[in-house]
């Protein structure tokens, strides 16, 4: 077939090359009205089936023809195009008499300058083998269509010279398809950054930094940065902020004007200008190794730092920016506070920016007591510091001043003043973004006479709910790129972006039931005490219509926010087949029990199954109905994939899926729940701590309570004999709610150095470590009664004690009870003299080393006793129970915290190290840096999030890094991995997690029983990082190219080799080399920023491991 197609291409080379590339539509004879002497359409060719040909009857209007296709042969044309250029392909289509599997296909095959097809690499997701396939794009339209225009954009490859257009039927040939008005147009490109951009003027002004600076005329010519947005939805801030910005030859000048809502001022007058309010500015000049960060408050306090995103800390370390030279002036008014900052270039050790130079920048604000975070940049997460979310500033000389700009559903408006004498011609263009970059949709031109101001209204309506981007240019130079949501009232599902590609694409699993995990966000007004804007159906009716591609079968959705709010599976009221853009969809109609604005977690779980092929890119849509009125539509994008299963289950390295509880698991896998759970790579089930209410295990078909669901799963596990590890859910009631204790019992509250109340924790008084009152005793009494122990027989107690942050621990506790206990402790230690000192004063001074040491020992003792009593309370009731932990001990205890001086070492069997919240290179740096003391330990496990929540994000770890984080855990000897802080799992992330388990399972004994080895590996390439672990005579090796801008190749030397050893890649399970005592080196390539996990041993041993 391929060879016959190539022959077709050669037949028409040069046939339609007489049009200039920039002459509008590039297609010759687009409406088939020009007919040659043989009755065929000029410019087109093809060995078509009988019955195909020009049709004068089936047309969209007078004076036009169409081309009729009958059969599986195609009509074609070559179009001359430019390389590396975006084109829009569009056509009118009609179909009749087609079967449901028939698709009218319009495809584009890229050709080189000799008209030969171009190829691209394709990697088979199952075999992971790569082969060459034609580089082409296609749009396939199913179903019956009556003259509808379809279009798509594509970017030509760098080697492309022609686009071969083809139209015909594919899959199941039936009926007739008609095409006409075929267009290929070069798309005008916009600014590629999908964020805000502002040109900053150079002004020969240097205002005096006193009270008069706020009224200076200089701000009339400064750049306008306003319309602050609330992340991540991008709604307009309720507390408006405007920024005016210019620079001179020596400094940046910034004016912030921060308005407060009237209600806020009236009710919280005493708080509106305190230290909880503030602004933040971020600048990243080109080539800078770190970004500059300035925090300013209405109190006049200025803080300045340099920082680098994802630098190995969580999420980054703030380095004091010394000698920054920043000066400021603050003005407080009744409804607004303002601040002017002068930021000298010398403080950044930078020259004056050149004309046209570009910086990444962001301007942010936190307004209290509204607790509203907002930003000039369009942030995709609530972390102000994420460099990828910054907007951009461009330094320009002699430019018109954009005083205000707005984009809305009707179009928008621009206010521009021209300080010059000559007339300025400007364009205002709405742009859209896709994988090809930015494309101009519409453009309006207008003139601004010298010395005048013009307000230009733009009429470009849209029905789409997506963010609108508007670019303002003068003679092609960008002055501003602005964005707004098209409507003020906003309701949408947010899709987290765990793939580091800033997309709203949802991955769809084809080989197992799965959830679409979405976050609902809205800005519909509610009572200010309604924290999450929860509006129940009895108060207002909201409905949802969600259209998914045929083949994705939606069963319903549930809302899961743990003990706060959780629903059963809510099934659709109706399902209706529809066709959209030639794609068959099913519209699912839901009556929502409530709406909520809770951006912390993807709480809405839409349960589906999918019978489609892998690697399909599909679209759908959804919209809400507000009191019977349809709201704007939102586009949905999907990509299908296979998740896969573990080949060899883990035996002792434990893995769990965090906060997904029994109810969600049972909906997910209603049969053989544990088997499916294990097939994904998990072997530990955390159980929520509750006092049991069922006398026996629930065995009905209509479970209601969480206990019912745990009963069903645990009984199934018991009956099948398919066991997994059981432990307490660390975030449930097994961990004391200290803030509740201190709220309920004043005796539980800590006291500071000076006898005043201790610092707050989560907004509540912090806990006194010597408290053993009624709340503590109640907790000890309840612990062994929780069903996880009393009913399900777990012998593993997992805690999450977030009682005292390290900075807080230093300040407490100096209550009479603690002072009395310290006196007794000092006497016991033979130092009663130290107890006679004014303890709070001396500890605060920190100069008495003997006292400091004894005080720390005392606090460690009372905290350890606090914990030991809790452990004993459960342990003493569990004697004789079979072990439910990998240690096979009578009782196991673990803590979601690293070993610390707050407690005796060895109190717990497992401690958590959470340095793999971020990417694996961060975890590696942490283990080789601040955690180097842990390299020899064998009681550590990891906690990761992998991008599932807003509250505990993964800071945009890529899917491959999910897998490679497991590689790092393996080579450092971690005992397990808990995927905490997530109530959702993404299919692509899960695919990588499963692949990671498949890589480490064969070498589990080396991970758990081996030892960290120093000096075993070496390389002549300094850009490669090496780590080794050894068990008996076998090795586990990690080879990395972190912090490198390109792939690295090097020879790795395995020192001390006494016999031949073969080297295998644990991920691919393929042999990559061997070493001998005579030749102890092997060569390897590792991708930039990547990690490879290798096994070194005999080939026989390896085959036995993967058997």
N, C-alpha and C positions, 0 to 999 in steps of 0.2 A: 504493500500500500504506500509505503514511504517513497519508493522509487517512482511509482506512477505519479505521486503528488509532485515530486521534484520535476518530472517531465512537464507537468502542467505549468509549473512556474516558469521554466525556460521558454515555453511557447509564447509567453506574453511579455518577456523582458523588453523594456523600452517602448511598450505600446502607449503608455499614458504619461510620458515624462515631459510633456511640453508645458505643463503648468509651473509657474514659479512657486517655490515652497511657501512664500509668504503671501500668496495671492488668495487668501480666504480658504474655502472648501477645497481640499486637495484631490477630491475624488472626481474622476472624469465621468461625465454622463450619470450623475447621481440619481436621476429620476427615470432613467431608461427611455428617454424620449428620442434619442438619436439612434437610429437603426441602420445597420450597414446593408450592403446589397444581398447578403445571405439571410437577412431577417434577424440577425443577432444584434444585441445592444453594443454600440461602440464602446471600446475601453474595457469591456468585460469578456471573459472567456470561461470555458469549462466544458468538459465532456459529460453533459448532463443527461439525465434519463428522459425518455420520451414522455411528453406531457409537460415538461418544464419549458419555460420561455417567457417572452415579454407578454404582459397581459394589459389590455387597454380597458377592460371592464372593471376588474377589481382594483380600484384606485381610491386614494383618499380625497380626490378632487379633480376638477376639470383641468385639462392640459398636462396631466401627469400620467405616466405609466407605472407599472410595478413589474417585478420579476417573480414569476411563479415557480416554486420548486415542488417537484413530485419525485420521490425516490431518494436514494442516499448519495447522489452525486451533487457537487457543489459548484456554484458560480463564483468566480474569483476576479480580483484586480490587484495589481501592484501599485503602490503609492510611494513616491519619493519622499523621504522624511529626513530630519536632522537627528544625529545621535544625541543621547543624553537630554532629550526634550520630552516634555509632557504633552500628550495629544488627547483630545476628546473625540471619541468615536460615537456616533449616534445614527439612528435609522428609524423609520416607521415600519411597523410589523403588523401583519394580519395573519391569523391562522384559522382553518376551518376543517372539521372532520378529523381531528387528530385524537389519538389515544392518549391515556394519561401518562404513559412513559415517553411519548414523543416530545422532543425538544427542538425548537427552532434555534439553531446555533449560528452566532455571528462571532467569528474568531479572527485574531490577528497573529500572524506568524512573522517574526522579525527576520529579515534577510540581510546579508552583508552586501558589500558593493559589487560583488559578482553575482548577486541574486541567489546565493546559496543560503539555506536555513542556518540560523544561529542556534547553538545549543547551550544548555545550562545544566549544572549538576543537580541531581535528584537523589536524596538519600532515603532508602526504603525504611520506614519506621520499625518494621519487624526485624528484618535481617541486618539493618544498619549498613547495608552495602550501598555504594554510590555508583550511579550510572549517568550517562548523558541522555538528555531528552531535548526535544525542540523547545526553544524559548518562545512561548506563545501565551496569549491570554484569550479568554473566550467568555461569552455571555450566552447562557442557555435558557430559553424561555419555554416553560411547559404550559399546557392548557390552551384553551381557546381565547384568542385576543382579537379585538376589532380595532384596527388602525390606532396603535398606540406607539408613542415615541419612547425608545429605550436608549440609554447612553452609559458610557463608562469611560474612565480615563486610564491611561497607561503611559509609563515612561519608557522611551526607546533605549535599548542598551548602547553602550559606548561604541560598539562596532557596527551598529545598524545603519543601513542606507535606505532600505525599503521596508514598507509594511505590506505584507500580503494579506488582503482582506478576503475572507471566505464566508459564504452564507449557504446553509442547507439544513437538512434534518439529521439528527443523531439519535442514538439509542434505539427506539422502536419506530421504524418508518411507517407513517400513516398519514392520510389526509393531504392537505395542501398548505404551503406557507408562502406568503407574499412579502416582498421587501421593496422599499423605495425611499427616496430622499436620504441616501446614505451620505454622511458627512464625516470628514476627518479635518479637524481644526487644531492648529497649534494653540496651546493654552498659555495665556499670559501668566507668568509666575509672580507670586507675591513673596513677602518676607516669610522665610521657612519657619521661624520660631513661632510656635503656637502659644504665644503669650503676648503681653503688652510691651510696646517699644515706645520710647520718647526721645526726640532730638533735644539736646540741651544746648542752649545758646551761649556763646562767648559774649559777655558784656563788659565793656570797659568801665566797670563800676566797682567801687570798694566801699560799701556803706559803713558807717560808724555803728559798732555793735553796742548800742544803748537802746533805751525805750523807743527812740524815734525810728528804729530799724523796721518796726512792724508796719509803719505807715509810709515807708519809702516807695517812691514811684518805680524803683527798679523792678519790683515784683510784677508790674504790668507787662514787662517785656520778658519775664521768665517763663520757662516751660510749665505747663499745667499737668499735674499728675493727681487725678482725683477719682471719684466714683469707686471707692475702696470696696473690695469684695470679701465675703465671708467664705473661707475654705471649709471643706473641699467643693461644696456645691457651686460656689461662685455667685451667690445671691448678693444683692446690694446690702451694705452695712447699714444698720439702723442708727448707728452713731457716725454721722458723715465725717470724713477726713479729706482735706485738700492739701496738696503739696505744691509749692512753687519752687523752681529749681533753676539756677544758672551757675556759670563759672566765670572766673576771670583768669588771668595768667598765673595766679598763685594758689587759688583755692576753689573748692566747691561751696556754694551758698544754698542752703535749704531752709525753706519756711514750711513748717507743719502747722496747720490749723485744725484742731481736734474739737469737734462739737459734741455736746452731750445731749441726749434726748431730754425734753422738758420734764417728763415724769421722773426720770432718773435724778435730775438735779433737785427737784422738789422733795423727793423722798430720801435721798442719800446725800444731802448737801455736805455733810461732814466727811464723806469718803471720796468725793469726785476728783479731788486733786491730790490724793495720797500716793504712796509708793507703789500701789497695785496698778496704777495707770502708767502707761509708757508707750514710747515709740521705739522702733528698731530699724536701723538702716544697714544694708549690706551692699558691699561693692567688691566685685571681682574683676580687676583690670586684666587685660590680655597678658599671658605669660606669668601671672602671679601664682606662686605656690600655695598661697592661702588667701581666703577672703577676709575682708575687713568688716568688722561688726561693731556698731555703735548703739548703745542703749541709752535713752534719755527719758527722764521723768519730770512731771510738773513741779516736783520739789527742787529741780535744778541739778539733781545728781546725774552725772555722766559716767558711763562705763564703756571701755573700748577693748576689743579683743581681736586677735587674729585666730583663724580656725580653718580646718580643712575637713570637708564632709567625708565621712566614712574613713576616718584616719586610724581605726583600730580601737577607738573608744566608743561609748554608747550614748549618742551617735558620733560625738566628736569632742575633742578637748579644747577648752577655751584658754588661749594663751594671752595674758595681759599685754595689751598693745601700749608699750611704753613710749613716751615722748611723741604722742600722736598729735599734739598741738591743737586739738579740737577746742573751739570756743563756742559758747552758747548764751542765749538770752531768753528768758521765759516771761510770758505775760498771762495772767489769770483773769478771766472775765466770768460773768454770771453763767453763761451757757457755752463757754469755749475756753480752752487753754491753747496757747500758741508757743512755739519755740523756733528760734532761728539758730542754725548751726553753721559755723564756718569751719570747713574741713580742709586743711592745707595739703597740697600735694606733697610738700616736703615731709609731712608726717608719714606718708606712705613710701617715702624715698623714690618718688616718681617725678618726671618732668611734666610740664603742661601737656595735656593730651593733644595730639595732632588733630587737625580738622578731619572729620569723618571717622575717627577712631571709635571703637565700640567696647563698652564694658557690660558685663552682666551685673544687674542690680535689683534690689528689692526694697520696698518701703512698707513697714508693717506697724500695726497698732494694737494694743490691748486696752479696752475700755472697761473700767470697773465703776460701778457694781454690776453693770450689764453683763460682765464676763464675756464680752464679744471680742473675738480675735478677727482682725481684718487686714487686708493687704492690697497694695496697688497691683502687684503681680497676681496672676491667676494661679493660685496654689492648688495642687492636686492633693495635698495632705496638709494637716494642721501644723506641720513643722516649719517654722519660718526659715530655718537655716538650710534647708535642702537646696543646694546649688542648682540642681536641674530645674527647679521651679522658678528661678529668678527670671524677671523680665530683662530688658536690655535698654541701655541709654547710649545715644550716639551724639558725639560732640560736633556741633556745626557752627559755622560763622555766618552771619548775615542771613537769617532765615525769618520767615513769617512766624508769628506767635500763635499757636493753637491754644485759645483761651478756655475752651470747653468742647467736649465731644460726648456723644451718646449714641448707642445703637439699641434699637428696639424692634418689636414685631412689625411695625409699619415701615421702618427704614432707619432713620436717625437724623441727627443734626450736628453741625460743626460750626463753631464760632472761631474766626481767624482774624487777627489784626496784622496789618502790614506796616512795620515801622519804617520801611525804606521809601524811597521816592518813586521807584519804578513799579509798574503794575506786576503782580505775581499771578501766575496761572497754576491752579492746584487741581488735583484729582482726588476724589473720594471713592474708594473701591471696597466692596464687600468681598471677602476671600474665604475659601474653604480649605481644609487640611485633610490630607490622606497620606498613604505611605509614599506617595510620589513627591510630597512637599506641600506647598501652598499654591492654590490656583485662584485667579481672579474670576469672580462670578459676574459682577456688574461694575461699571465705572461711570461716575458723574464728574464733569469738568466745570470749574467756576473760576472767576477772576476776582482778585482783591486789589483795588487801586491803591497806589502808594499813600500812606498816612491814613488809611481807612480801615474799618472793621466790617466784616461781612458774616452774616449767619446764613449758612446754606442748609436747606432742608432736603433730606434724601428720602425718596419714596421707593423703597424696595421691600415690599411686604414678604413675610415668610410665615408658614404654618408649622415650622419645625421648632422644637423646644430646645435645640442645642445652642450652645454659646455662639454668638455672632461676632465676627471679627471684622473691623473696619480699618482700612489703611488710608492715611492722608499723605500725599506726596506733592512736592514741587519739582517740576522738571525731572521726574523720575526718582528724586532723592526722598527717602522716607522721613517724614516729620513726626508721625505718630501712628502707632497701631494700638487700637483700643478694642475692648471686648465687653459685652454685656449679655446677660440672658435676655431673650426677647420679651419676656413677661415679668412683671413684678412679683406676682403670686407664683410660687414655685413648688412643685412636687415631683420628685423623681426618685428612681433607684440609682444609687451610686454603685459602681463596680470597682472593686479594688484593683490595683494594677500590680500584681505580683510578678509580672514578667519584665519589668524595667523597660517597657517600650511605650509607656504612656498611651495605652489603648483601652478601649472599653470592650474588647473582645472577650467573650465568655467561652472557655474551653468546655467541650461537650464530650463526655465519655461514651464510647460505643460498646464497650464490653462489660459494663456493669451499670446497675441503677446508680444515679448520682443526684446531687443537688445543684441547682443554680443558687448561689449564695449572694444575696443582694442587701444593700443598706438603703432604707427609706430615709429621705430627707425632704423637709418642707419648711416653709416660712409662714404658714398660716397662723394668724394671731391666736394666742391663748392667754390664759391668766399667767402672770409672771412667775407664780409659784409652780406652775406645771413645767417642770424641768425639761422633760423630753417632748413637750408639745403633744401629749397623748390625747387624741380626740376619739372617743368611742362612738360606735354606730348609733346608739340611742340619742346622742347629742347632735350628730351630723352624719349624713350618709355619703360615703365615698366608695366607689367601685373601681375595679381594675379590668382592663382588657389587655391581654397579652397574646400576640400572634407569633407562633413559632413555626419553623419550617416543617413541612410534612415529613414524618420520620422521627421527629422528636416528640415523644408522647408525654404530655404533662399530666401527672396524676393529681396534683394539688400542691398546696404550700402549707408550711407551718411557721410560726414565729417562735424563735427560741432565744430567750434572754435569761435562761436559767431560772432561778427562784423568783426573779422580779416579775417575769411575765412569759408564759409559754402556752401555746395553743396545741390542740390536736391538728391533724391534717385536715385542711379546709379544701374541699373539692370544688371544682368549677361548677357554676350554676348551669352553664351551657357551653357547648363547643360547636363552632361554625366554620366550615371550610371557606377560605377566601383565596384570591389570587392577587398578588402584589408584585408589580414589575416582572410579570411572567413567572413568578415563583409561587408554588402552591404552599399555603400556610393553613394553620388551624388557629382560629381566634378563641381563646379561653376567657370566659367572663366570670369574674369573681366579685362577690359582695364582701367587702373588707370589714372585718369586725372592729377595726380601728385604724387610724393612721398615727405615725409616731416619727419624731425627728431624733434619731439616735445614731450618730455617726461613728460610735466607738467600735461596733462590730457588725458583720454581715448577718443580721438576725433573721431575715426573711429567707427561708429555704424552700425552693421550688423543686419538688421531687419529680424526676423524669426517667424515662428509658429512651434509648436511641437505637434505631436499626439501620442507620446510614453508614456509608463507607467512611474510612478515615481520611484526614487531610482535606476535608471540604470546607470552604469558606462560605458561610451562609449569612443571611440577614433576616431580621424580623422587626417587630416594633411593639411598643406598649403605650398605653395612655390611661390616665385616670379620669374618672367622671366625678365631678364635684357637684353634689346636690342636683344630679340629673344633667349637668352641663359638661360637655366634653372638653377636656383640657388638651393642650398641644401634644402631638405625638413625639415619642422618643425612638430613635433608631436603636436596634440591637444588632450586635455582630457576634457570630459564632464560628468556632473552628472545631471540627471533630477530631478525636484521637482515641487511641487505645491506651488504657492505663497499664494493663499487664498484671501479672501475679508474681509472687515470690517463688523461686525455684527450690530453695532450700530454707526451711524456717529457722529463725534464730532460736537457740536453746537457752542461753544465759544472758546475752546482751538484751536488755529490755527496751521495748519501744511502746509508747502509748500515744493516743490521739487527743489527749488533753481534756478539754471541757465538753466534748461531745458525750452526752449522757445516754443512759439505756433507752430512753424514749426515742431519741433521734436515731440511735443505732437500729432499733427494731423497725422503725419506719423505713430506714434505709435498706436493711436486709431482713425482711419479715420471716425468712426461713434460713436455718443454718447460719445464724448471726455470727457466732464465734468463728466458724470456718471462713466466712467472707472477711471478717476482721483480720484473721491471721494471714489470709492470702494477700492482703495489702502490705503486710510486713509488721503488724503490731501483735504483741504478745503480753501486754499488761493492760488490765482494765481498772482504772480508778473508779471507785464507787462512792457516790455522794453520801455523806454522813447524815442519817436520819434515824429517829427513834422508830422502830418497826411498829406497824399497826395491823398487818396481816398476821394472824396466828400461824398459818401455814403458808407455803408457797402458793402464790396465785396461779391458777391453771385455766381460767376462763378465756373467752375470745373477745372481751371488751375491756381491756385494761384502762384504768383511769389515772392512777397515781404513778409517780416515779418508782415507788416500791414495787408496784405491779409489774412494771417493765423489767426491773432488775430481777424479780422473781422468775419471770419467764426465761430470761437469758441465762441466768445461773442454773436453773433447773435443766434447761437444754444442754448446758455444758456438762452438768453432772450426769445426765442420762447418756450423753454421747461419749463421755470419757475424754473429750477433746479439751484439755485443760489449758488455761493460761494463768499468768500471775495476777493476783488480786491485791489491791492496796486501797487505802482510803484516798478519796479525792482531796488533795491538799488544800484547795481553796474553799472547801465546805466547812461544816461546823467543827471538824476535828481541830482546826486552827482557831484559837480564841479571837473573838471580835473585840479587840482591846478598846476600840472607840465606843462600843456599846457599854463595856464595863465602866469606863470613866464617866460616861454620860449618866449611867444608872447609880453609880456609887462614888460619892466624893472621896471616900477613903482610898480609891484606886488611883487617884491623880498624883502625878509627880510634882516635885518642887525643884525650882531652879537654884543656882548657886546662892542667890541673895534672899532666899526664902519666899520668892514670888512663885506663882504657878509656872510649871514647866512648859517647854515648847509644845506647840500643837502638832498633832499627827492626823492627816486627812481632815483637818479642821476641828478636831476634837482634842481635849486635853490628853497628853501622853501618859502612858501607864507607868506606875511605880513598879520597879522590878521586885520589890519585896512584898508586894500586895498578895495576900492569901485570904482575902475576904470572901463574902458570900458569892460573888460572881465567879471567882476562881474555883471555889468549892463545888458550885453547881456544875461547872464545866468538867471537873474531875469525876463527878458522880455520873454525868451523862456519857462520857467517852466510851466506857466499855459496853454501854447499852446500845450504841449505834448499830444498825443492822449490818454494816460492813464487817463488824467483828462478831456480834452476838448471833446473827442469823446466817451470814454467808461464810463465816469462819476465816476471814482474812487474818493473816499473822504479820501483816506489813502495815505499819503506821507511818503515813507520809504527811509531814507538816509543811506549812508555809508561814513561818513566823516573821511577819513584817511589823514587829512591835517597835523597834527603835532603829532609826537610821543612824549611821556612825556619828554624824555631827551632833545628833540629838543625845546619843548615848553618853557623850562627854559631859553633858550639862545636867544629868540627873543621876541619882535623886537625893535630895537633902531634906527629906521630910523627917519628922521626929522618929518614925519607925526605922528608917534606913540608918539614921545617926546612931540609934540605940544598938542596932545589929552590928554596925561597924565597930562600935566600942567593944562589943563582946568578941568580935573577930580579931581585933587588934590585940586584946588581952590574951586570946588563945594563941596568937602568933608571937607573943612575948614583946609586943610594942604598945603597951597602954599609953605611953607618952604621946604617940601620934594621934590617938583618939581625943586628946585634950586640946588639940589645936583647933582654931576656927576653921572647920573643914571646908565650907563653901568658899571662903576667901582664899585659902591656901591652894585648893584644887584649881580655882579659876586662875590664879597667878601661875601655877605650873612649875614653880622653881624648886620645890622640895621633892627631889627624885625618890627618896625612900617612901614618902607619903603617897606619891603618885603610883608607885609600884604596888603598894599595899592596897590602895583604893581600887585599882584595876583587878587585883586578885580577889578582893572582896566581891566586887560586882560580878565577876565571872562565876564565883561560887554561888551567889544567890540566883543568878539566871540559870545556871546548870541545874540547881535544885528545883527551880520552877519547871524546867523541862523534864527532869528525871522523874518527878512525881507523876507527870502526865503519862510518860512511857510506862511506868510501873502500874498505873491504874488499869491500863489495857493488858499489859503483858501478863499480869498475875491471873487474869481470867482466861487466858488463851492456852494454858498448859495442856499438852496432849494433842492439840490440833495439828494436822499436817501442814507443812510450810507452804506458803503461797508466794514465796520470793525466790529469786535465782540463787540465793545464798544457802537455801535449804536449812536455815537456822530455825530454832523454835520460835524466835521472834525477830523481826527486822524493823528498823526505824530509820527514816531518812528525812532530810530537811532541804527545802528549796532555798538554800543559801550556801555560800562558800564557808569553809572553815574560818573561824575568826577568833579574836581574843575575847569576845563576849561570852564564849562558852568553852567548857573543857573539850579538848580534842579527843576524838574517839567516842563521844557521846552518841553519835549517829553512825549507822553503817554506810550510808551514802550521803554525800554532800553535792550540791548542785553548783556548776560553773556555767554562767549564762553568757559567755563571751561569743557564742555562735548565734546570738540574736542577729548579728550582722552577717557579712559575707565571710567565707572561710579564711580569706587572707587576714581579716580582723582577728578571728579566733587564733590563727597561727601566731600573729604578732603578740597577742595577749599571753599565749602559753610560753612564748620565748622571751617575754618581757616581764610584766608584772606578776605573772603566774608561774614563773620558772621554778619556784619553790615546790610546785605541785607535780613536776614531771615524773617523779618516782612514785607518786601515790597511786593506790588502786582502789579508791573509794569515791571516785568522782563520776558524776553523770552530767549530761548537758540538758539545757532547756532552750528550745528554739521556737520561733513563731512562724517563720517562712511566709511573712507577708499577709497574714490573714486578718489582722485587725488594725484599726486606726490607733488604738490606745497603746499597743505594743507592736509596732511595725517591724519589718525585717530590714528596713532602709534599702529596699529595692534590690534584693538579692535576685540574681537571674536563676532560671530553672536549673541549669547545669550546676550552679553553686549550691543548690539544695542537696544534690547528690554528693558534691565534693565536700560539703560540711561533714557529712558522715565519714568521708575518707579521713578528714582531720581528727575526728573523734576516735576513729579506729587506731590511727598511728600513735595517738597520745594515750591510749589505753583507757578510754572512758568506758563506764559500765553500762551505759544506756543513753537514751534520748527521749525526753518528754516534750511533745509538741504542744506546749501550753498556750494559754491566752487565746485560743481560737475555738470558735464554735462552728467553724466552716473549714472545708477542705476543697482545694481547687484540683480538678483532674490532672492538669499538667504538673502541678507541684507533687501530687500523689504519685504520678508516673515516675518522677525523678526520685521520690522517696523510696518507692519500690525497687527501682534500679539500684539505688544505693545499698539497700538491704541485700539484694542479689550479689553485690560486689563484696560485701564484708562478711556475709554468712559463712562462706567456705574457710575464712581465716579467723573465725571467732575465738579459737583457743589462743592464737597469737595475740589477739587484742587483749583478752582478759588475763591470760596466764603469763604473757611475755613481759619483757622489761624494756624500758626506754634505754637506748644505747647511744653513747656519745663517741664520736670519732670513727664510726663504722663506715660512713659514706663521705666521699669528697668529689669535687668536680672542678675542672679548670674554668668553668663558666661562672663568674660571680653573680650572675643574674638568676641563677637557679638555686632554690632553697631545698635542703635535704633533711629528712628525718628518718630514723630507723627504729624498729622494734624487733626484738629477738625472743624466740621461744625454742628451747632446745637447739637444734641446728637449722632452724628455718627463720626467715626474716620477712617482715612487712616494711615496705619502703614507701615514702611519700616524696615525690619529685614535683616541684612547683616552679612556676614562672610568675610569681606575684610581683606587682609593682613594675612590670615590664610593659612597654608599649608595642612589643612585637613578639611573635613566637620565638621560643628559644630551643636551640639544639646543643647538646653537650655530651661529653663522655663522663659516665658515672663510674667511680671506682669503689668497689666493695672491698674494704680492707680486711685482711686476716682470713682470706678464703683458703680453706684447706682441701677442698674437693670441688668438682664441677657442680655448678649450681645454674639452673635455668631460671630465666626471669619471665614472669607472666603478668599481664595487665589484668588486675582484678575486675575491672569493669567489662572489658571485652572478652576476658578469659583466654586471650590469644598470647602465644609466646612472642616475646619481642627481643630476646637475646639470651646470652649465657656468659658465665664467667668461670675461669679456672685459676688455680694458683699462678700459672704462667701468664695468663691474660685476664687480670681481675677487673677489666673495664668493659662496659657495654654502652652503646650509643642510644640516645633517646631524644625525642622531640616532644615538647610540652607547649600548649597554646598559651598565649599571653593571659595573665591573670588566672590561669587554670592550675589544677592539681591532679596528678595521676597517682593512683595507688597500685603498688606492685608487690608481687610475691616472689621470693627467692628461695628455691629449694630444688629438689629433684623433680623431673617431669612425672615420674611415677607417683610421687607424693601429691603433686598438683592434681593429677587425674583422679586420684582417690578423694581429694577434697571436693571436687566439683561433681563427683559421681552422683 
